[in-house]
Amino acid sequence: MSYQSDDKGYYGEFGGAFIPEMMYPNVHQLQNCYLEIIESDDFRQEFKQLLRDYAGRPSPLYYSDRLSDHYYAKIYLKREDLNHTGSHKINNTIGQILLAKQLGKTRIIAETGAGQHGVATATVCARAGLDCIVYMGALDVARQSPNVEKMKMLGAEVRPVFSGNKTLKDATNEAIRDWINNPVDTHYILGSVVGPHPYPDMVARFQSVISEEIRMQLLEKTGKETPDYVIACVGGGSNAAGAFYHFLDDPTVKLIAVEAAGKGVDSGESAATTQLGRTGVLHGSKSLLMQTPDGQIVEPYSLSAGLDYPGIGPMHANLFVTKRAQFLSATDDEALRAALYLTQKEGIIPALESAHALAALEMIEFKPDDVVVVNVSGRGDKDMEAYLSYYQSTK
C-alpha cells in the first residue's frame, strides 16, 4: 500500500478536489502544472538554495540528554523552531512563492491561525515584492498579537475574520472567497496539507525536507537512517506530513500524530478530529471532520491557535483509518506542562502546538534503545501570554 496521493489527489478514500465552478480555473491551473514546475531542475536548485541561505536549513537534530534520561529512550528534537520566522511554515511558503512567480501571479493571500504561516507568507512576499493579504480569525488576532505586528511590519495587510468562532476555519473560508473573486492575479498560499488537490500533496512535498534531513542526520549520529518513532502534532497537519514523509512506506518506523484534546476529548471543547470526527468535505477535500449529524461543522477548541481546526488533512485521515499512524491527543494542560518541562530542562521554549507532540512522551512506554524524534515545529515567542499565565498559576 502506498500512502502518497494518486494523480487525482486521493489518499485512499480521502482527498480530491470538491470545488465550486468559480474555483475551477485557479485549481485546474495548479493541478495541471505544479509537478512540472516543482520537479524542474531550476526550481529545485532555487528552492534548495533559499532553504539553505534564507531559511537557515538544515535545522539541527538535537539529542536531549535530559529528556532521554527521563523517558528511558534516545530522544532527539528536530529543531524547526530555529528556522527563519520561527517554525516549519517557511519551508512551504518559499516553495509556493516560487511557484506563484512562475505562474505570473502578483498578489498573494493566505490564512493563518497561530500566525506562523502568516508571518512566513508575509516574509517571502516582502522578499519577492508582492502584495500580501493574510486572513486571520479575530480571536486569533487577539491571542497571537506579536505575530500580527510582525506581519504588518513586513508589509502585509492582516484582515480579521469575525464569522464562526473567529479562528482558523473561518480565516480559511475568507481566503477561499477572496481567491474566487480574484482568480487572475492571485495565488493562495495555503498553509497546511488541507484544501483541494493539489494542495495536500504540494505542501507535503515542500515540507518533506524535514524527514529528508532527519534521515541524513540520524545516519550521521547513529549510523542508521530510520528512527523507531517520529512524533508530531497535527492540526491540519503540515509539520507532521513533513516529518513523516520519507518514513511513510517503512512500517518499522512508528508514526505518532498528536491532536489537541482541548479541555478533554469528551468535554465539548476539543479539536481531536480522529476521535470526534467522521467523513465529510471541508475547504475542498474529503477528510475526517468534526460535524453534527446533519453535516454542520462543530466548532473546535484548543488553547493552541494552530491546532484549533475541525478537520485533518486527507493524508492524515488515511494514515488514521489504515492504522499506519497512531493518533493520540493532549489536553491544554498536558501541553502546557510539557512546554514548561522542556523549557526548564533544556532551555528550549516550544510553540504551544509543538508542546502537544512533547506531551505524547508521557503516553508511550519506550524501550531504552528506542530512537525517538519529536518534531519541535515552532518556537514559543507567540505563546508567552499563555505560558506566563500557566507558570504563575503553578508557583
C-alpha positions, 0 to 999 in steps of 0.5 A, spaced: 500 500 500 502 506 498 500 512 502 502 518 497 496 521 493 494 518 486 494 523 480 487 525 482 489 527 489 486 521 493 489 518 499 485 512 499 478 514 500 480 521 502 482 527 498 480 530 491 478 536 489 470 538 491 470 545 488 465 550 486 465 552 478 468 559 480 474 555 483 475 551 477 480 555 473 485 557 479 485 549 481 485 546 474 491 551 473 495 548 479 493 541 478 495 541 471 502 544 472 505 544 479 509 537 478 512 540 472 514 546 475 516 543 482 520 537 479 524 542 474 531 542 475 531 550 476 526 550 481 529 545 485 536 548 485 532 555 487 528 552 492 534 548 495 538 554 495 533 559 499 532 553 504 539 553 505 541 561 505 534 564 507 531 559 511 537 557 515 536 549 513 538 544 515 535 545 522 539 541 527 537 534 530 538 535 537 539 529 542 536 531 549 540 528 554 535 530 559 529 528 556 532 521 554 534 520 561 527 521 563 523 517 558 528 511 558 529 512 550 534 516 545 530 522 544 532 527 539 528 534 537 528 536 530 529 543 531 524 547 526 523 552 531 530 555 529 528 556 522 527 563 519 520 566 522 520 561 527 517 554 525 516 549 519 511 554 515 517 557 511 519 551 508 512 551 504 511 558 503 518 559 499 516 553 495 509 556 493 512 563 492 516 560 487 511 557 484 506 563 484 512 567 480 512 562 475 505 562 474 505 570 473 501 571 479 502 578 483 498 578 489 498 573 494 493 571 500 493 566 505 490 564 512 493 563 518 491 561 525 497 561 530 500 566 525 506 562 523 504 561 516 502 568 516 508 571 518 512 566 513 507 568 507 508 575 509 516 574 509 517 571 502 512 576 499 516 582 502 522 578 499 519 577 492 515 584 492 508 582 492 502 584 495 500 580 501 493 579 504 493 574 510 486 572 513 486 571 520 480 569 525 479 575 530 480 571 536 486 569 533 488 576 532 487 577 539 491 571 542 497 571 537 498 579 537 506 579 536 505 575 530 500 580 527 505 586 528 510 582 525 506 581 519 504 588 518 511 590 519 513 586 513 508 589 509 502 585 509 495 587 510 492 582 516 484 582 515 480 579 521 475 574 520 469 575 525 464 569 522 464 562 526 468 562 532 473 567 529 479 562 528 482 558 523 476 555 519 473 561 518 480 565 516 480 559 511 473 560 508 475 568 507 481 566 503 477 561 499 472 567 497 477 572 496 481 567 491 474 566 487 473 573 486 480 574 484 482 568 480 487 572 475 492 575 479 492 571 485 495 565 488 493 562 495 498 560 499 495 555 503 498 553 509 497 546 511 496 539 507 488 541 507 484 544 501 483 541 494 488 537 490 493 539 489 494 542 495 495 536 500 500 533 496 504 540 494 505 542 501 507 535 503 512 535 498 515 542 500 515 540 507 518 533 506 525 536 507 524 535 514 524 527 514 529 528 508 534 531 513 532 527 519 534 521 515 541 524 513 542 526 520 540 520 524 545 516 519 550 521 521 549 520 529 547 513 529 549 510 523 542 508 521 537 512 517 530 510 520 528 512 527 523 507 531 518 513 532 517 520 529 512 524 533 508 530 531 502 534 532 497 535 527 492 540 526 491 540 519 497 537 519 503 540 515 509 539 520 507 532 521 506 530 513 513 533 513 516 529 518 513 523 516 514 523 509 520 519 507 518 514 513 511 513 510 512 506 506 517 503 512 512 500 517 518 499 522 518 506 523 512 508 528 508 514 526 505 518 532 500 524 530 498 528 536 491 532 536 489 537 541 484 534 546 482 541 548 479 541 555 478 533 554 476 529 548 469 528 551 468 535 554 465 539 548 471 543 547 476 539 543 479 539 536 481 531 536 478 530 529 480 522 529 476 521 535 470 526 534 470 526 527 467 522 521 467 523 513 465 529 510 468 535 505 471 541 508 475 547 504 475 542 498 477 535 500 474 529 503 477 528 510 475 526 517 471 532 520 468 534 526 460 535 524 453 534 527 449 529 524 446 533 519 453 535 516 454 542 520 461 543 522 462 543 530 466 548 532 473 546 535 477 548 541 484 548 543 488 553 547 493 552 541 491 557 535 494 552 530 491 546 532 484 549 533 481 546 526 475 541 525 478 537 520 485 533 518 488 533 512 486 527 507 493 524 508 492 524 515 485 521 515 488 515 511 494 514 515 488 514 521 483 509 518 489 504 515 492 504 522 499 506 519 499 512 524 497 512 531 493 518 533 493 520 540 491 527 543 493 532 549 489 536 553 491 544 554 494 542 560 498 536 558 501 541 553 502 546 557 506 542 562 510 539 557 512 546 554 514 548 561 518 541 562 522 542 556 523 549 557 526 548 564 530 542 562 533 544 556 532 551 555 528 550 549 521 554 549 516 550 544 510 553 540 504 551 544 502 546 538 509 543 538 508 542 546 502 537 544 507 532 540 512 533 547 506 531 551 505 524 547 512 522 551 508 521 557 503 516 553 508 511 550 512 506 554 519 506 550 524 501 550 531 504 552 534 503 545 528 506 542 530 512 537 525 517 538 524 524 534 519 529 536 518 534 531 519 541 535 515 545 529 515 552 532 518 556 537 514 559 543 515 567 542 507 567 540 505 563 546 508 567 552 501 570 554 499 563 555 505 560 558 506 566 563 499 565 565 500 557 566 507 558 570 504 563 575 498 559 576 503 553 578 508 557 583 
